[in-house]
């Protein structure tokens, strides 16, 4: 928002978002693949009417192929 009579600018919406999502994949042999992953998501609002949100998740995936 912008107040013309006061020449003042105020943030009324928006957010800053940061996402980090690395993963590592390792092929153990031709049938087995391992994957490690981590996902971090941060949302920081520009106004005080919303809350900062952080979510994190991670894990291991095993993939086995039958030939």
Secondary structure, 3 states (H helix, E strand, C coil): CEECCCCEECCCCCEEEEEECCEEEEECCCCEEEEEEEEEEEEEECCCCCCCEEEEEEEEEEEECCC
